[in-house]
Structures are given as C-alpha cells and as structure tokens.
C-alpha cells in the first residue's frame, strides 16, 4: 500500500443465500475486495 492513497470504501454489495454470504467492496482507488463466508453457525472449513 502506498502512503497517501485513499482506500475508503465507496460502494458495498452483499448477497445472502442458503449456501453462504458473498460480499464485495469497491474502494476509492478502484480496488475491488470480494469474499464469501459460510452461513451463520456453519464452520469456515468442512470437517
């Protein structure tokens, strides 16, 4: 990360379904962060 750059989140999207929750965040510098989490109460990894 370069100092002085603005990494503020300018847009956020969430999608929820029976198989998990998907999130996306668009930052002011054009970076898109995307991740998926399991449903509440389910383990992060099987087993």
Short mmCIF file of the C-alpha atoms (twelve columns), coordinates in Angstrom:
data_MODEL
# 
_entry.id   MODEL 
# 
loop_
_atom_site.group_PDB 
_atom_site.id 
_atom_site.type_symbol 
_atom_site.label_atom_id 
_atom_site.label_alt_id 
_atom_site.label_comp_id 
_atom_site.label_asym_id 
_atom_site.label_seq_id 
_atom_site.Cartn_x 
_atom_site.Cartn_y 
_atom_site.Cartn_z 
_atom_site.pdbx_PDB_model_num 
ATOM 1  C CA . UNK A 1  0.000   0.000   0.000  1 
ATOM 2  C CA . UNK A 2  1.305   3.440   -0.866 1 
ATOM 3  C CA . UNK A 3  1.082   6.150   1.745  1 
ATOM 4  C CA . UNK A 4  -1.254  8.992   0.925  1 
ATOM 5  C CA . UNK A 5  -3.667  6.916   -1.172 1 
ATOM 6  C CA . UNK A 6  -7.351  6.955   -0.269 1 
ATOM 7  C CA . UNK A 7  -8.632  3.425   0.343  1 
ATOM 8  C CA . UNK A 8  -12.081 4.463   1.512  1 
ATOM 9  C CA . UNK A 9  -14.935 2.085   0.637  1 
ATOM 10 C CA . UNK A 10 -17.165 3.877   -1.879 1 
ATOM 11 C CA . UNK A 11 -19.624 1.054   -2.620 1 
ATOM 12 C CA . UNK A 12 -20.591 -2.173  -0.851 1 
ATOM 13 C CA . UNK A 13 -22.656 -5.126  -2.094 1 
ATOM 14 C CA . UNK A 14 -23.916 -8.112  -0.084 1 
ATOM 15 C CA . UNK A 15 -25.654 -11.243 -1.313 1 
ATOM 16 C CA . UNK A 16 -27.104 -13.837 1.039  1 
ATOM 17 C CA . UNK A 17 -28.314 -17.354 0.268  1 
ATOM 18 C CA . UNK A 18 -28.645 -20.773 1.911  1 
ATOM 19 C CA . UNK A 19 -25.078 -21.644 0.893  1 
ATOM 20 C CA . UNK A 20 -23.387 -18.544 2.308  1 
ATOM 21 C CA . UNK A 21 -22.890 -14.807 2.240  1 
ATOM 22 C CA . UNK A 22 -20.990 -13.018 -0.525 1 
ATOM 23 C CA . UNK A 23 -19.561 -9.521  -0.042 1 
ATOM 24 C CA . UNK A 24 -17.901 -7.031  -2.372 1 
ATOM 25 C CA . UNK A 25 -16.407 -3.627  -1.541 1 
ATOM 26 C CA . UNK A 26 -15.220 -1.106  -4.121 1 
ATOM 27 C CA . UNK A 27 -12.509 1.209   -2.816 1 
ATOM 28 C CA . UNK A 28 -11.805 4.776   -3.924 1 
ATOM 29 C CA . UNK A 29 -8.581  3.647   -5.640 1 
ATOM 30 C CA . UNK A 30 -10.522 1.196   -7.871 1 
ATOM 31 C CA . UNK A 31 -9.615  -1.944  -5.886 1 
ATOM 32 C CA . UNK A 32 -12.428 -4.496  -5.505 1 
ATOM 33 C CA . UNK A 33 -12.355 -6.712  -2.405 1 
ATOM 34 C CA . UNK A 34 -14.545 -9.805  -2.613 1 
ATOM 35 C CA . UNK A 35 -15.101 -12.662 -0.160 1 
ATOM 36 C CA . UNK A 36 -17.599 -15.358 0.792  1 
ATOM 37 C CA . UNK A 37 -18.484 -16.588 4.275  1 
ATOM 38 C CA . UNK A 38 -20.434 -19.702 5.288  1 
ATOM 39 C CA . UNK A 39 -23.955 -19.415 6.722  1 
ATOM 40 C CA . UNK A 40 -24.131 -18.392 10.394 1 
ATOM 41 C CA . UNK A 41 -23.374 -21.376 12.620 1 
ATOM 42 C CA . UNK A 42 -21.541 -23.333 9.925  1 
ATOM 43 C CA . UNK A 43 -17.776 -23.989 10.168 1 
ATOM 44 C CA . UNK A 44 -15.403 -21.993 7.950  1 
ATOM 45 C CA . UNK A 45 -13.854 -25.259 6.674  1 
ATOM 46 C CA . UNK A 46 -15.590 -28.667 6.444  1 
ATOM 47 C CA . UNK A 47 -14.520 -31.420 8.775  1 
# 
